[in-house]
Amino acid sequence: MMQMSIATMYTTRFCPYCVAARRLLSALGVDYEEIDVGAEPQRRAEMMELSGRHTVPQIWIGEHHIGGFDDMNALHREGKLTPLLEEARERVQSRD
């Protein structure tokens, strides 16, 4: 199961959408946990059970599954990603 972090992504190393997701989160200054299902194939079943999807990346902001890169990018364009990140950051800090 995922640790509590601001963002968690199930990825593979060379997936272009995974690369784009890493870049966007990094550009926003977000530290994230990355689970490479290519390096740890048994984690793909975990990802599929948690998300109901089989493609990567699968992204969580805090405890909220937001979907893949296209979903996260749409939230960003709509101005909804930053509030989710801030809420997750506050939750993480309150648990420290």
JOSUL-V390520 format. One record per residue. N is the residue number from 0. RES is the residue in one small letter. SS is DSSP state (H for helix, E for strand, C for the rest). Layout:
{{N;RES;SS} {N;RES;SS}}
//
This chain:
{{0;m;C} {1;m;C} {2;q;C} {3;m;C} {4;s;C} {5;i;C} {6;a;E} {7;t;E} {8;m;E} {9;y;E} {10;t;E} {11;t;C} {12;r;C} {13;f;C} {14;c;C} {15;p;H} {16;y;H} {17;c;H} {18;v;H} {19;a;H} {20;a;H} {21;r;H} {22;r;H} {23;l;H} {24;l;H} {25;s;H} {26;a;H} {27;l;C} {28;g;C} {29;v;C} {30;d;C} {31;y;E} {32;e;E} {33;e;E} {34;i;E} {35;d;E} {36;v;C} {37;g;C} {38;a;C} {39;e;C} {40;p;C} {41;q;H} {42;r;H} {43;r;H} {44;a;H} {45;e;H} {46;m;H} {47;m;H} {48;e;H} {49;l;H} {50;s;H} {51;g;C} {52;r;C} {53;h;C} {54;t;C} {55;v;C} {56;p;C} {57;q;E} {58;i;E} {59;w;E} {60;i;E} {61;g;C} {62;e;C} {63;h;E} {64;h;E} {65;i;E} {66;g;E} {67;g;C} {68;f;H} {69;d;H} {70;d;H} {71;m;H} {72;n;H} {73;a;H} {74;l;H} {75;h;H} {76;r;H} {77;e;C} {78;g;C} {79;k;C} {80;l;H} {81;t;H} {82;p;H} {83;l;H} {84;l;H} {85;e;H} {86;e;H} {87;a;H} {88;r;H} {89;e;H} {90;r;H} {91;v;H} {92;q;H} {93;s;H} {94;r;H} {95;d;C}}
//
